[in-house]
């Protein structure tokens, strides 16, 4: 936390100059226990936890390493003219295919596996970069 929290706070602060941002971390005892049962049970636990956030009022984007890799411009396009976007980051075993297929977009930042905290920082940086691209801010250059 000492390593990632300042970065998360930094990106949260600068993103707010372009957009409202809410970070909701969903990791409870059910998910924790499911990790020890099996990959399928772990994936199901995330589906159950994320389902309430699958509303018609939001564009849903899931980070999924087996999906299409995007560059910063592709990512910026996903943000363009969207009012409400919900991003989902799965656990160590990923997410159920059915959940991924229900989302509006499934993207990958690459085939490597990153810790939850690190991918959150990468996602926040890309959100800021995408908003910067969309608003012709020089950050991207």
Secondary structure, 3 states (H helix, E strand, C coil): CCCCHHHHHHHHHHHCCCCCCCCCCCCCHHHHHHHHHCHHHHHHHHHHHHHHHCCCCCEEEEEEEEEEECCHHHHHHHHCCCCCEEEEECECCECCHHHHHHCCEEEECCCCCCCHHHHHHHHHHHHHHHHHHHCCCHHHC
